Amino acid sequence: MTTPRDLSIAVMDMGSGRPVEQGDLSLALAGAEMIDLLGAEAIRLDGDRIVPGLRPPIADHLLDEAAASLIREAPYESVDDWLWRRGRGLSAAYLAALEAEGQLTRQPRRGMPFRSGRTVLVDSPARRAAANRWTSDEPVLAALAAAIGIRDEWTGDFPTTADDPVVTVLAAVNDALMELEAVRQRRAIEDAAFDNIWRGE
């Protein structure tokens, strides 16, 4: 399993008490993909630029799609630009992939057996692996989960200096999430002001 798939499962399973905005999850998933691509040596970071590396075979089709979408000409793409470009609609793509693979099922509504209710995870090796990674406080998953608010802030350390690019990506994810929240707040203020105009307040 990949980090974005584990994060998707964690949001549905372990973070069910805290609803997550789809835009927030999509940005975090894009960051998770980048971290996995760093681990596979498919990319490296030169400052804040994503430099494509090898094209190793990647079994996961969404992660392979992410690798294929890399900009391969200088000056390359910034980490921030990648998060916004790759993140667009990414949470829906991972949900669809889990559903297509039989990782999800729809519970019938109580009293209405022929009408489907909410989508839930089935008991599967993928779900158990994500749960093990969650309970072990694996640093990357813990930090991403904290960034989108489905667990308390993670204050641990990454084990080696080789993880510096990972820290760069996590910082960029946090910055993008704050930017998205600022946009939401600005729109809410503008909508409220517009409503007040119509009401004559």
WORADA-V87881 format. One record per residue. N is the residue number from 0. PHI is phi in degrees with one decimal (NA if undefined). NEAR is the number of other ideal C-beta (glycine too) atoms within 10 Angstrom. D_LAST is the distance of its C-alpha to the last C-alpha in Angstrom with 2 decimals. Layout:
n->N phi->PHI near->NEAR d_last->D_LAST
n->N phi->PHI near->NEAR d_last->D_LAST
//
This chain:
n->0 phi->NA near->14 d_last->54.19
n->1 phi->-105.4 near->22 d_last->51.83
n->2 phi->-62.0 near->23 d_last->49.14
n->3 phi->-62.9 near->28 d_last->46.26
n->4 phi->-66.8 near->23 d_last->47.79
n->5 phi->-61.9 near->25 d_last->48.26
n->6 phi->-66.7 near->30 d_last->44.64
n->7 phi->-59.4 near->27 d_last->43.47
n->8 phi->-66.2 near->26 d_last->45.70
n->9 phi->-61.1 near->24 d_last->44.57
n->10 phi->-61.5 near->25 d_last->40.90
n->11 phi->-76.0 near->21 d_last->41.89
n->12 phi->-100.6 near->15 d_last->44.48
n->13 phi->-80.5 near->17 d_last->44.13
n->14 phi->-105.7 near->19 d_last->40.38
n->15 phi->-63.4 near->14 d_last->39.37
n->16 phi->-78.2 near->6 d_last->37.42
n->17 phi->-124.1 near->12 d_last->35.01
n->18 phi->-62.0 near->10 d_last->33.24
n->19 phi->-115.9 near->20 d_last->33.39
n->20 phi->-63.1 near->15 d_last->31.07
n->21 phi->-62.4 near->13 d_last->33.24
n->22 phi->-64.5 near->19 d_last->32.37
n->23 phi->-63.2 near->22 d_last->33.48
n->24 phi->-63.1 near->24 d_last->36.65
n->25 phi->-60.9 near->25 d_last->37.43
n->26 phi->-64.5 near->29 d_last->37.37
n->27 phi->-65.1 near->31 d_last->39.56
n->28 phi->-65.1 near->29 d_last->41.94
n->29 phi->-62.8 near->26 d_last->42.34
n->30 phi->-65.1 near->31 d_last->43.24
n->31 phi->-62.6 near->27 d_last->45.64
n->32 phi->-60.7 near->29 d_last->47.32
n->33 phi->-61.9 near->29 d_last->47.80
n->34 phi->-64.3 near->24 d_last->49.40
n->35 phi->-66.8 near->22 d_last->51.76
n->36 phi->-67.3 near->24 d_last->52.66
n->37 phi->-62.1 near->20 d_last->53.51
n->38 phi->-64.3 near->15 d_last->55.72
n->39 phi->-85.5 near->17 d_last->57.45
n->40 phi->61.0 near->10 d_last->58.02
n->41 phi->-81.3 near->22 d_last->56.31
n->42 phi->-142.8 near->27 d_last->54.19
n->43 phi->-140.8 near->13 d_last->54.30
n->44 phi->-103.8 near->18 d_last->51.82
n->45 phi->-115.8 near->12 d_last->52.59
n->46 phi->67.6 near->9 d_last->49.93
n->47 phi->-105.4 near->16 d_last->46.72
n->48 phi->-100.5 near->17 d_last->48.43
n->49 phi->-94.4 near->23 d_last->49.68
n->50 phi->-99.1 near->15 d_last->53.29
n->51 phi->-63.3 near->16 d_last->54.74
n->52 phi->-116.9 near->15 d_last->58.04
n->53 phi->-69.3 near->10 d_last->60.34
n->54 phi->-111.2 near->13 d_last->59.45
n->55 phi->-68.1 near->11 d_last->60.88
n->56 phi->-64.1 near->7 d_last->60.93
n->57 phi->-119.9 near->18 d_last->57.80
n->58 phi->-67.9 near->7 d_last->58.11
n->59 phi->-75.2 near->16 d_last->54.41
n->60 phi->-69.1 near->9 d_last->53.14
n->61 phi->-71.5 near->18 d_last->49.55
n->62 phi->-68.9 near->20 d_last->50.86
n->63 phi->-64.5 near->15 d_last->53.40
n->64 phi->-63.0 near->13 d_last->50.65
n->65 phi->-62.9 near->25 d_last->48.84
n->66 phi->-63.3 near->21 d_last->52.09
n->67 phi->-68.4 near->10 d_last->52.63
n->68 phi->-87.6 near->12 d_last->49.22
n->69 phi->-62.8 near->19 d_last->49.99
n->70 phi->-81.4 near->16 d_last->50.00
n->71 phi->-105.3 near->9 d_last->53.66
n->72 phi->-123.8 near->7 d_last->53.71
n->73 phi->-61.2 near->8 d_last->53.05
n->74 phi->-86.9 near->8 d_last->50.71
n->75 phi->64.3 near->19 d_last->49.67
n->76 phi->-103.4 near->21 d_last->46.25
n->77 phi->-79.0 near->16 d_last->44.38
n->78 phi->-58.0 near->23 d_last->43.66
n->79 phi->-61.9 near->14 d_last->39.90
n->80 phi->-62.4 near->15 d_last->40.14
n->81 phi->-59.7 near->27 d_last->42.30
n->82 phi->-57.4 near->28 d_last->39.83
n->83 phi->-73.6 near->15 d_last->37.04
n->84 phi->-72.2 near->12 d_last->39.44
n->85 phi->-69.7 near->21 d_last->41.58
n->86 phi->-71.5 near->22 d_last->38.80
n->87 phi->-60.5 near->14 d_last->36.92
n->88 phi->71.9 near->12 d_last->37.30
n->89 phi->-71.1 near->24 d_last->40.10
n->90 phi->-63.6 near->24 d_last->39.12
n->91 phi->-66.6 near->12 d_last->39.42
n->92 phi->-65.2 near->16 d_last->42.79
n->93 phi->-70.5 near->23 d_last->44.17
n->94 phi->-62.6 near->18 d_last->43.00
n->95 phi->-63.5 near->13 d_last->44.72
n->96 phi->-65.5 near->17 d_last->47.84
n->97 phi->-62.7 near->21 d_last->48.11
n->98 phi->-68.2 near->13 d_last->47.73
n->99 phi->-63.8 near->9 d_last->50.33
n->100 phi->-85.7 near->12 d_last->52.74
n->101 phi->78.9 near->9 d_last->52.51
n->102 phi->-80.7 near->19 d_last->50.82
n->103 phi->-123.7 near->19 d_last->48.06
n->104 phi->-143.0 near->12 d_last->48.16
n->105 phi->-104.2 near->12 d_last->45.73
n->106 phi->-75.8 near->10 d_last->45.98
n->107 phi->-66.3 near->12 d_last->46.18
n->108 phi->-71.8 near->12 d_last->43.48
n->109 phi->-60.4 near->7 d_last->44.74
n->110 phi->82.5 near->6 d_last->46.12
n->111 phi->-134.0 near->9 d_last->45.70
n->112 phi->-62.9 near->8 d_last->48.63
n->113 phi->-98.6 near->6 d_last->48.24
n->114 phi->-116.0 near->9 d_last->44.61
n->115 phi->-77.9 near->12 d_last->43.94
n->116 phi->-107.2 near->11 d_last->41.53
n->117 phi->-77.3 near->9 d_last->40.57
n->118 phi->-84.3 near->13 d_last->42.68
n->119 phi->-130.9 near->12 d_last->44.96
n->120 phi->-78.1 near->18 d_last->47.69
n->121 phi->-87.0 near->12 d_last->51.30
n->122 phi->-74.2 near->7 d_last->53.90
n->123 phi->-147.9 near->15 d_last->55.41
n->124 phi->-57.8 near->9 d_last->57.15
n->125 phi->-64.3 near->18 d_last->54.07
n->126 phi->-65.9 near->20 d_last->51.89
n->127 phi->-67.0 near->11 d_last->54.53
n->128 phi->-64.8 near->14 d_last->54.92
n->129 phi->-64.5 near->25 d_last->51.17
n->130 phi->-64.4 near->16 d_last->51.25
n->131 phi->-64.2 near->11 d_last->54.26
n->132 phi->-65.9 near->19 d_last->52.56
n->133 phi->-64.6 near->21 d_last->49.49
n->134 phi->-71.6 near->9 d_last->51.61
n->135 phi->-82.3 near->10 d_last->53.78
n->136 phi->59.4 near->11 d_last->50.79
n->137 phi->-56.4 near->16 d_last->51.73
n->138 phi->-56.9 near->17 d_last->49.93
n->139 phi->-65.3 near->22 d_last->48.27
n->140 phi->-62.5 near->22 d_last->46.94
n->141 phi->-62.5 near->20 d_last->45.85
n->142 phi->-67.1 near->25 d_last->43.97
n->143 phi->-67.0 near->29 d_last->42.19
n->144 phi->-63.6 near->25 d_last->41.31
n->145 phi->-65.9 near->16 d_last->39.88
n->146 phi->-61.6 near->23 d_last->37.84
n->147 phi->-97.7 near->23 d_last->36.01
n->148 phi->84.4 near->15 d_last->35.74
n->149 phi->-99.7 near->24 d_last->38.34
n->150 phi->-155.1 near->19 d_last->40.57
n->151 phi->-63.7 near->9 d_last->40.56
n->152 phi->-54.6 near->10 d_last->40.82
n->153 phi->-91.3 near->17 d_last->44.32
n->154 phi->-117.4 near->8 d_last->46.08
n->155 phi->-74.1 near->10 d_last->49.55
n->156 phi->-110.9 near->8 d_last->51.53
n->157 phi->-82.5 near->14 d_last->52.78
n->158 phi->-66.1 near->8 d_last->56.55
n->159 phi->-140.0 near->7 d_last->57.73
n->160 phi->-67.9 near->7 d_last->56.84
n->161 phi->-64.4 near->9 d_last->57.32
n->162 phi->-88.7 near->18 d_last->53.89
n->163 phi->-53.1 near->11 d_last->52.16
n->164 phi->-60.7 near->18 d_last->50.81
n->165 phi->-64.2 near->19 d_last->49.34
n->166 phi->-62.2 near->14 d_last->47.53
n->167 phi->-60.3 near->16 d_last->46.21
n->168 phi->-65.1 near->28 d_last->44.86
n->169 phi->-61.7 near->24 d_last->43.27
n->170 phi->-63.7 near->15 d_last->41.56
n->171 phi->-65.2 near->21 d_last->40.24
n->172 phi->-60.8 near->27 d_last->38.92
n->173 phi->-61.1 near->18 d_last->37.06
n->174 phi->-63.8 near->14 d_last->35.60
n->175 phi->-65.0 near->24 d_last->34.51
n->176 phi->-64.7 near->20 d_last->32.86
n->177 phi->-66.1 near->11 d_last->30.89
n->178 phi->-64.5 near->14 d_last->29.88
n->179 phi->-64.0 near->18 d_last->28.78
n->180 phi->-64.9 near->13 d_last->26.70
n->181 phi->-64.1 near->10 d_last->25.03
n->182 phi->-62.8 near->11 d_last->24.20
n->183 phi->-60.2 near->13 d_last->22.73
n->184 phi->-65.1 near->10 d_last->20.52
n->185 phi->-64.0 near->10 d_last->19.36
n->186 phi->-64.7 near->10 d_last->18.60
n->187 phi->-62.6 near->10 d_last->16.70
n->188 phi->-66.0 near->10 d_last->14.44
n->189 phi->-64.8 near->10 d_last->14.11
n->190 phi->-64.7 near->10 d_last->13.48
n->191 phi->-64.9 near->11 d_last->10.73
n->192 phi->-64.1 near->10 d_last->9.04
n->193 phi->-63.9 near->10 d_last->9.94
n->194 phi->-61.3 near->10 d_last->8.65
n->195 phi->-65.2 near->10 d_last->5.02
n->196 phi->-61.2 near->9 d_last->5.96
n->197 phi->-65.9 near->7 d_last->7.73
n->198 phi->-85.7 near->7 d_last->5.56
n->199 phi->77.1 near->5 d_last->3.80
n->200 phi->-90.3 near->8 d_last->0.00
//
